[in-house]
């Protein structure tokens, strides 16, 4: 049973682990949804890797 795939019903809110609400999925409430957005806006979530060079990004260099 431990190796069975998780279904949508068995997942929980990624912020507080309560059952998700259909109107706010995958979150349980608007509060948890807003808390997640604030983490993104405050750079609480990051993708690992070297920092981007702002001059290179602004100039369009490296685009293929």
CORGI-V451248 format. One record per pair of residues at least 12 apart in sequence whose ideal C-beta (glycine too) atoms are under 10 Angstrom apart, sorted by the first residue. I is the first residue (numbers start at 1). GAP is how many residues later the second one is. Records with the same first field share a line. If there is no record, write none. Layout:
I: GAP / GAP
This chain:
8: 12 / 17 / 18
11: 14 / 15
12: 14 / 15 / 16
13: 12 / 13 / 14 / 15 / 16 / 19 / 20 / 23
14: 12 / 13 / 14 / 18 / 21 / 22
15: 12 / 13 / 14 / 16 / 17 / 18 / 19 / 20 / 21 / 24
16: 12 / 13 / 15 / 16 / 19
17: 15
18: 14
20: 12
21: 12
